[in-house]
Amino acid sequence: MYDMSESSESARQAEIIERLREDAKALAEQGVRLGQFGPDPESGKVHVYLQRYSDEACQLLEDRYGDDIIVKTESRMWRFSR
């Protein structure tokens, strides 16, 4: 049986991820530099890692995106090389 809540949860996560992508430059101008972000299947929320974690950056993101995100306290930035 298909669970509609999973579909709406995935759609909400995709919406938040797209907003984060679109807002990345404006957030950086406010000192909030996103490192990584992506869906968390267990919580149904989007995990957000910052290049440099601060309580102020966490609060700004929580104010902006609400309960749809979890800002991780560890800083993380993946770098890919060719």
MOFEN-V270651 format. One record per residue. N is the residue number from 1. D_FIRST is the distance of its C-alpha to the first C-alpha in whole Angstrom. Layout:
n: {N	N}
d_first: {D_FIRST	D_FIRST}
//
This chain:
n: {1	2	3	4	5	6	7	8	9	10	11	12	13	14	15	16	17	18	19	20	21	22	23	24	25	26	27	28	29	30	31	32	33	34	35	36	37	38	39	40	41	42	43	44	45	46	47	48	49	50	51	52	53	54	55	56	57	58	59	60	61	62	63	64	65	66	67	68	69	70	71	72	73	74	75	76	77	78	79	80	81	82}
d_first: {0	4	6	9	12	12	13	15	16	17	19	21	22	23	25	27	27	29	31	32	33	35	37	38	41	42	41	43	46	45	45	42	41	37	37	33	30	26	23	22	19	20	21	19	23	25	28	31	34	38	41	43	41	43	42	43	41	38	39	39	36	34	36	35	31	31	28	26	28	29	33	34	37	38	39	38	39	37	40	39	42	43}
//
